[in-house]
Amino acid sequence: MTAVIKQAGEKLDIQPPELERLVLQALEAFGGVKLRRVLLLPPDHTRLNSMAGPITAIAYRLLSGWGAKTDIMPALGTHAPMGEAELRLMFGDSIPLDCFLPHDWRKDVVSRGVIPGDKLREWSDGRVDYDVNIEVNKRLFTGYDLILSIGQVVPHEVVGMANYTKNVLVGVGGAETINKSHFLGAVCNMEKALGHADTPVRRLFNYGASTFLSGLPIQYILTVMERDHAAGRMKMRGFYAGGGDESFQEACQLCRRVNITLLDEPLKKVVVWLDPDEFRSTWLGNKAIYRTRMAIADAGELIVLAPGLKEFGEDKEIDRLIRRYGYKGTPNTLDCVREYAELRNNLSAAAHLIHGSSEGRFSITYCPGHLTRTEIESVGYRYDDFEAMTARYRPDTLREGVNTVGGETLFFISNPALGLWAGCDKFKGE
């Protein structure tokens, strides 16, 4: 299916009345008043800037007005379930709490088929050859008229560009699909995937969706967002609604133009702020590493100001594995995968450990609000005191980009989840 609804442009600023009109048009195209049962799949509160929260609220209100029974399942993936405060932060106060369904990536899934190892061998140039069991939440198969995936297209460390089929196969996916897709991305080199629409992991997701989920009424609403630092707010540059690949590909093209910052020279010092409402774990907070690594000079320094940081993994078992094995480089992690079954059986954790290491090329200093020096240093990072470092590098006064503080030059990023920063020699567009 081609794109149903599209409004996009590098200077566009889609305001609430126009957004409501676009959501209405999309829902009408997807069945309108004939819809009786609908499942919405938005991201959780770790994607606050996606505008998926307001879109979900608009969709719920319109569908309820047509008499449709609407369920909402936040696409958590491996993230912790959302509490009431997080649900209200993301989706507002108008949706009854009993409309929200939790997703358990270990217990609530069913297998729909297996992608054979020869496909993985082809996509990975021989790096892996395991089969992948495609598992998704069992509720998707309970007779919905429409399953609407909602989310933002933005550079992503595993799949290249976030959202589209990833929101289904990971967001409401099962352990094997998540584990093996993440490890595929890690062994195929994150820096070759970041910011690209066609990657080994994207091929896995698209193949899994088209082969095993084609009977489901899945449609997509995709946004492209950009932070306007002068205006001090996010602006919606693109809104795409449809069921096929065309919407996603067009969104990726716009995303590359507005969300990727290319630099002529590598950066010697980068300071990143992690909003405590979004980032409470290194599982999420390591976007500070992923999204800047191609911009940082050899022997450079990354300082992460993380007031909300209280754990390593969103999932208790993954948190334990991170604490045990640490961010100690690809060779060490691959050795541990071969030696220890517990890591071999949790390949998404192994992939995360690879992604979170600088491979010794630059230093990473975490300044956490809650974790101790011993905890931070035990996983392989440097530690510094949050209060002392925020007094030195004040996030409320630093401007986005180049700053001079106490005679030293640094590059400040207020939210690493909003884009990708890379040297011109490191990123080649499609």
N, C-alpha and C positions, 0 to 999 in steps of 0.2 A: 504493500500500500504506500502511495506517495504521501507527502506531507499534506495534512488536512488544513491546518491553520499555521500561518507563519507571519511574524512581525519582528523584524530584526534590522539592526544597523549600529555602526560603531558610535554614533552620536545620539542614538535613541535613548529615551528615558521614559519607559512605560510606567504611567501613573496608575493609582488604584482604580479609577473608573474605567480606564482602558483595559486594565488587567481583568476586571470583572467581565467586560464584554468579550474578551478573548477566551476566558474560561467557559463562558456561556456558549460561545460558538463551538468550542471543542466538544463540550458535552452534548450539544445538539447533534453534531456530526457523528458522535459515538452512540447515538440512540435516543437521546433526549427524553421526552416524557414516557417513552416505551420502557425505559429502564426500571426494573423492579428490585434487583439486588446488585449492589455495587461494592467492590473492594478497592479502597484507595491504599496505595503503597508509597507514602512519602518517606523521606529520611528522618532521622531523629534530630535531637537538639544540637548535635555536633555539626549540623549543617544549617545553622541559623541563618546564614547569609544567602541561602539559596532561593528565598521567597517561597519555598515549598509549603511552609506553614500557612501563610495567608492564602495561597492557592488551594490548599486542602480545606481551609475554612470556607472559602467561597464555594468550592465544589460541594461540600457537605450541605450548605444552606440551599443551593439550587436543587440538588437531588432530593432533599427532604421536601422542598416545595412541590416537587413532582410526585411525591409519595413513594420514593424509592427507599428501601432499607439499605443503609450505607454503613459498612464496617471500615475501620481504619487500622491498618497494621503497619506501624513504623518499621521501616526496613533496617533493622538493627544490625544484621550480620552477627558479628561476635561481640558487639557492644552490650553493655549492661542495660537491662530494661529501664524504661523511663518512669520516673515517679510523677506524682501529680504536679509538682512545681515545674518540672521539666516539660511536661505535656502542655501546661498553660503558657510557659515561656515560648514554646515553639508554635502552638496552634491557637492560642487565645482562649477566651472563656466561654465561647458560644457552643462548643461541641460537648455533649454529655460524655462523662468519663467512661460509661459502659459501652461506648462505641469503639473504644480503642482495644485492640487485640494484641497481646504480646507474641513475639516470635522467639522460640527456643531452637537455636541452630543445631542442638544435639538430639532433641526429643520430638519435635513437632513436624518432622519431615518425612516425605516418602520418596522412594527412588522411582525415576521415570525412564531410565535407560543408561547405557554405558557408552562413553566415547572411547573407542579402542586406542590402544597404545600407539598404533602406527600413525594415527592423526597427531598425537602429541610429539612423536618423533619428527614428523614433518614440520610442525609449527616451531619446534625448538631447535631445529638443525641438529637433532640427535642427542641433545642434552638430557632429555628424559624420554622414557617410553612406557610409562605406566598408563593403565586404563583410568578413566575418571567417571565415577558414578554421579549422575546428575540428580541431585536431591533438592527439593523445594518444599515449602510449607504445604502440608496436606489440605489446608483450608482453600487453597487455590482451586481445588477440584470439587467444590461443594455447590456448583450450580450458579455461579455469578453470571450476570448478563454483561458485566464490564469489570475488568481488572485494570485500574488506571495507575500506572507508575509515574511518580512525580519527582523531579529532581534537577539538579544543576550539572551542566557540563563544564568541567574544570580539569586542568591537568591532574593526573593521578599516577602515583608511584607504581602500582601493580598493573593496571590495565592500560595506562597511557592517557586516556580521557575518561573521567568518571561518568557514571550513569548509563542510561539505556539498558541493555540486557544485563549489565552488572547489578543494577538495582534489584533485579529479580533473582538472579542466580547466586548472588552473594547476600544482598539485603535480606531476602527471605529464603536463603539457601541453607544447605546442610553441611555438616562437618567435612565430608570428603570433597565436595565441590569446592568449598572455601579453602581447605588445606592445600589441595593439589593445584588449584589455580594460582594461589599466592606463591607457592614454591616454583611453579613454572615461570612466573614473572621474575622471581629472584635470580634463578639460574640463567635467565636470558638477558640479564643486565638491565636494571632499572633505568639507567641513564639513556639507554637506547629506546625505551618505551615512553618516558615522560613527555607528554604533550603531543603524542601521536595517536591517530584514530585506528590505525591498522597495526596491531601487535599480536604476539602469540596468545596472550590471555584474552584479548578481544575476540580472536577467532574461536577460542574455546567457548566463550559465552554465547556468541552468535550462533555457533553450530549447535550448542546445547539447546538454546531457545527454539531455533527453527526446526530441529529434528524431534525434540521430545515435548515441547510445549506449544506446538503449532495449533493444537485444538482449543487452546484457551483464548478468551476474548481480551487479550492484552493490548492496551494502547498506552501511549507515552505523552506526557507533557514535560518538556525540557526547557530550562532557562539558561541564559548566559548572563552573568552578573559582573559588574565592574565597580570597584571602589573609587568614587570620586573624592579624592583627598581634599580638594579645595572646598567642595560642598559639605564634606564630612558625612557622607552617606553612600549606601550602595545604590547603584542604578541598574535597572534591568535593560540590557542591550538587546536581548533576544528572547522570544517566546516561540516555541515550536510544539506542535501537537500532531501526532500521527502514529501509525503502527509499524512503519517500515524503517529501513535504514536511511532513507533520504533525509529525514528530519535530523537524525543524529549527525550525519556527515556535514550538513550545513551548519549545525550548531558548533561542531568542532572547528570549522573554518573561521567562524566569528570568534570563538574562544581564543584561538591562536593569536588573533589580532589584538584582543583587548586584555588578555590574562597572562601573556608571556612577555617578560621584560628582558630584552637582550642587551648585554653590556659589552663595551669595547675592551675593557680591561678586567682581569680577575680582581676580586675583592679580598683585601687582607683581613678585615674585621667586619663581621656581620652581627648585629644585635637583633634578636627576634623577641617580640612580646606575644605571650599566649594568653588569650582572654580566659579568665577562670571559669566562665559559664560554658565554654566550649571544650577546654583542654584540662583534663584532670589526670591523665595517664600519659606515659611515653608512647603507648600504643597509638594515641592520637597526636600527642605533642611532637612526635618525631617528624611531623610534617615540616617543622623548622629545619630539619636536616635534609629531608627528601627534596624539598622545593628550592633549596639554596645551594645544594652541593655542587651543581654545575657552574655556579658563579664564584665559588670560593677558591682563592689561590692556594697553591701548594704551600704547606706550612702556615696557612691562614688560621683564623680563629673564629669560631661560632659561639656566641653567648646567648643562652636561652633563658629569658626571664619568665618564670612559670609559677605565678602565685597560687594557682589551683592544683598544682601537681601533688597527688597523694598516693599514687600507685603506678605500677608499670603496665600491667595488663588490665583491660576492662573486664576480662573473664578471669576468675580466680585461678584456674589451672594454668592459663597462659601467663598470668602474673608470676606464678611459682616458677614456671620454666624460664622466664626472662631473668628472674633473680638467680636461678641456678647457673645458667649458661652465659648470660651477658652478651653485650654488643662488642664482640671481640674479633670481628673480621670474617670474611667469607671462608678462608681455608679452615679456621678453627670451627666454624659452625658446621661446615660440611663433614668434618671429621666427627663431630659430635652426633650428627644425624646418622652416620654409619655405625657409631659405637653404641648409641643409647636409643632403645626402642621408644621410650617416652617422647623423645623429640622427633623421631622418625614417624610416630603416630600423630604428631601435631605439627604438620609441615607449614601451616600458616605462621606458627610461632617461629619456626626456623627461618622462614622467609623474612619475617619482621626483624630478626636479629641481624640478618645480612643487610637489609635496607637501612638499619639504624646505625651502622658502622661507617666511619669515614675511611676505613681501610688504612688508617694511619696517615692519611694524606693531609688532614687538617685536624685541629683540636676542637673538642666539643665540651663546653662548660654549661652545666645546668645549674640554675639558681632557683630551687624549688620553694614553694610556700610551706610544704609539709614534710616531704621526705628528708631524711638525714644525710649528712656527709657520708656516713658509712654505707648507706643504701645506694647512693648515687655512684660512689667510687667502686662499689662491689660489682656493678654491671659494666664498668669500663669507661665511664665518663668522668670528667673533672667536676668538682663541686665548688661553688662560691655562695656566699651569703646573699639571700634575696634582698634584704633591707639595704645592705651596703651597696650592692650593685645597682639597685634602682635609685639610690641616692646619687650614684655616679652617672648612670645612664637613665635619665628620667624619661619614661615613656610618654608622659603628659606634655613634654616640651620638645621631644625629638620630632623632626619632620620625616616623612616617608622619603627614603633614599639617603643621599649623602649628607652627613653631619660632621661638624668638628666639635669635639668635646675635650676640654683640657689639653688642647694641642694635638690630639690624635684624630685621625679621620676614620669614620665608621659608616656603615650602611645599615639603616634601620628599616625593619619590616614589622608592621603592626599586626598583621595576620597572615601567616604563611599559607593558610588554606585557600587563599583567594587567587593564587596564581603560581607562576613558575619563574624563577630568575636564573639566567644562564649566560655564559659567555657566548659571543657570536660564533666562536670556533667550536663550541660544545653542542649547540643545538642547530640541527638542520631541519627546516620545515618540510612538510609533505607537498 
